[in-house]
Amino acid sequence: MSNTIEIISWNVNGIRAVASKEALKWIDERETDILCLQEIKAQENQIPKNLFKKEFEEVLINSGERKGYSGTATFSTLLGDYNSTCTNIDTLNEGRIVETHYGDIVLFNVYFPNGQKNEERLAYKMKFYDDFLAYCEQLKEEGKSIIVCGDVNTAHREIDLKNPKANAKTSGFLPIEREWIDKFLEHGYIDTFRYVHGNEEDRYSWWSYRSNARVKNVGWRIDYFFISEDLAENLEDAFILDHITGSDHCPVGIRITL
């Protein structure tokens, strides 16, 4: 028996800040089965209880060692049979991954590193990317299907950001970062939004807080759902919820039959 589930991913840029704005209450009005949050910036005991009324069977929190920084959380109505924080990839223990297995399907909720700080940080980001791909490939060899969601911190193509030429030398749109997404897709993964919506323009998931960028829609599409190709025929929809505010990112999601 198969059923369609909705999975939503959102970089909240601080779960306590989002809670204080009541910016997650919209979850109560949706039939969301799995909610993946990134950049929660909180330890488990600091996560507010009043995020939403909806009850999830399983809540998996991966807080970074450094307080008030990074962190991921997965809220699921389905009980997984295995979960991990992938410290073999997230070697600095920044709370960047929640890996959950639902039978033969592996869901990754990932807050990929940002490379803008310095060369060392960019090198860490690229190693993280490569280690992550290698691990996904290992799981595929074991017969697993893969769903990856989160803040990838790179816009893939020129269509994925408002000002590509001005940002050609900025981490988040560097050739090496974009080439990694090419490589990832070449290994048999699908960018679900592009798969469903083709070359639709001006669809972004992140806007700088500066110079009224969101109002002007001067944004970047850096939040993604990737699925392994074997799940393509199960994909029913992929969407960007750019009307939802509360963070500098907006939620993205898919509906998929499992």
SULPEGI-V814539 format. One record per residue. N is the residue number from 1. PSI is psi as a letter, one per 20 degrees, with the letter a starting at -180 (999 if undefined). Layout:
# SULPEGI-V814539
n->N psi->PSI
n->N psi->PSI
This chain:
# SULPEGI-V814539
n->1 psi->p
n->2 psi->q
n->3 psi->q
n->4 psi->p
n->5 psi->q
n->6 psi->p
n->7 psi->p
n->8 psi->q
n->9 psi->p
n->10 psi->p
n->11 psi->o
n->12 psi->i
n->13 psi->l
n->14 psi->o
n->15 psi->h
n->16 psi->h
n->17 psi->g
n->18 psi->g
n->19 psi->h
n->20 psi->h
n->21 psi->j
n->22 psi->k
n->23 psi->j
n->24 psi->j
n->25 psi->h
n->26 psi->h
n->27 psi->h
n->28 psi->h
n->29 psi->i
n->30 psi->q
n->31 psi->m
n->32 psi->p
n->33 psi->h
n->34 psi->p
n->35 psi->p
n->36 psi->p
n->37 psi->q
n->38 psi->r
n->39 psi->l
n->40 psi->h
n->41 psi->l
n->42 psi->q
n->43 psi->r
n->44 psi->g
n->45 psi->i
n->46 psi->i
n->47 psi->p
n->48 psi->q
n->49 psi->i
n->50 psi->k
n->51 psi->g
n->52 psi->r
n->53 psi->h
n->54 psi->p
n->55 psi->p
n->56 psi->q
n->57 psi->h
n->58 psi->p
n->59 psi->o
n->60 psi->p
n->61 psi->p
n->62 psi->n
n->63 psi->q
n->64 psi->q
n->65 psi->h
n->66 psi->p
n->67 psi->q
n->68 psi->k
n->69 psi->p
n->70 psi->b
n->71 psi->q
n->72 psi->q
n->73 psi->p
n->74 psi->p
n->75 psi->p
n->76 psi->p
n->77 psi->i
n->78 psi->q
n->79 psi->p
n->80 psi->r
n->81 psi->j
n->82 psi->q
n->83 psi->q
n->84 psi->q
n->85 psi->j
n->86 psi->l
n->87 psi->i
n->88 psi->h
n->89 psi->g
n->90 psi->m
n->91 psi->i
n->92 psi->j
n->93 psi->l
n->94 psi->j
n->95 psi->k
n->96 psi->i
n->97 psi->p
n->98 psi->o
n->99 psi->p
n->100 psi->p
n->101 psi->p
n->102 psi->n
n->103 psi->c
n->104 psi->j
n->105 psi->p
n->106 psi->p
n->107 psi->p
n->108 psi->p
n->109 psi->o
n->110 psi->p
n->111 psi->n
n->112 psi->q
n->113 psi->q
n->114 psi->p
n->115 psi->j
n->116 psi->i
n->117 psi->g
n->118 psi->r
n->119 psi->h
n->120 psi->g
n->121 psi->h
n->122 psi->g
n->123 psi->h
n->124 psi->g
n->125 psi->g
n->126 psi->h
n->127 psi->g
n->128 psi->g
n->129 psi->g
n->130 psi->g
n->131 psi->h
n->132 psi->g
n->133 psi->g
n->134 psi->g
n->135 psi->g
n->136 psi->g
n->137 psi->h
n->138 psi->g
n->139 psi->h
n->140 psi->h
n->141 psi->h
n->142 psi->j
n->143 psi->j
n->144 psi->q
n->145 psi->q
n->146 psi->p
n->147 psi->p
n->148 psi->p
n->149 psi->q
n->150 psi->a
n->151 psi->o
n->152 psi->i
n->153 psi->k
n->154 psi->p
n->155 psi->p
n->156 psi->g
n->157 psi->r
n->158 psi->h
n->159 psi->i
n->160 psi->j
n->161 psi->q
n->162 psi->g
n->163 psi->m
n->164 psi->g
n->165 psi->g
n->166 psi->h
n->167 psi->j
n->168 psi->h
n->169 psi->j
n->170 psi->p
n->171 psi->p
n->172 psi->i
n->173 psi->k
n->174 psi->q
n->175 psi->g
n->176 psi->h
n->177 psi->g
n->178 psi->h
n->179 psi->h
n->180 psi->g
n->181 psi->g
n->182 psi->g
n->183 psi->g
n->184 psi->g
n->185 psi->h
n->186 psi->h
n->187 psi->j
n->188 psi->k
n->189 psi->q
n->190 psi->p
n->191 psi->o
n->192 psi->h
n->193 psi->g
n->194 psi->h
n->195 psi->h
n->196 psi->g
n->197 psi->j
n->198 psi->b
n->199 psi->l
n->200 psi->p
n->201 psi->r
n->202 psi->k
n->203 psi->o
n->204 psi->r
n->205 psi->i
n->206 psi->p
n->207 psi->p
n->208 psi->q
n->209 psi->i
n->210 psi->q
n->211 psi->l
n->212 psi->k
n->213 psi->h
n->214 psi->g
n->215 psi->h
n->216 psi->i
n->217 psi->l
n->218 psi->n
n->219 psi->a
n->220 psi->q
n->221 psi->n
n->222 psi->j
n->223 psi->p
n->224 psi->q
n->225 psi->o
n->226 psi->q
n->227 psi->q
n->228 psi->q
n->229 psi->h
n->230 psi->i
n->231 psi->j
n->232 psi->g
n->233 psi->i
n->234 psi->i
n->235 psi->p
n->236 psi->h
n->237 psi->q
n->238 psi->p
n->239 psi->r
n->240 psi->p
n->241 psi->m
n->242 psi->i
n->243 psi->i
n->244 psi->p
n->245 psi->r
n->246 psi->i
n->247 psi->r
n->248 psi->i
n->249 psi->r
n->250 psi->r
n->251 psi->q
n->252 psi->q
n->253 psi->r
n->254 psi->q
n->255 psi->p
n->256 psi->q
n->257 psi->p
n->258 psi->999
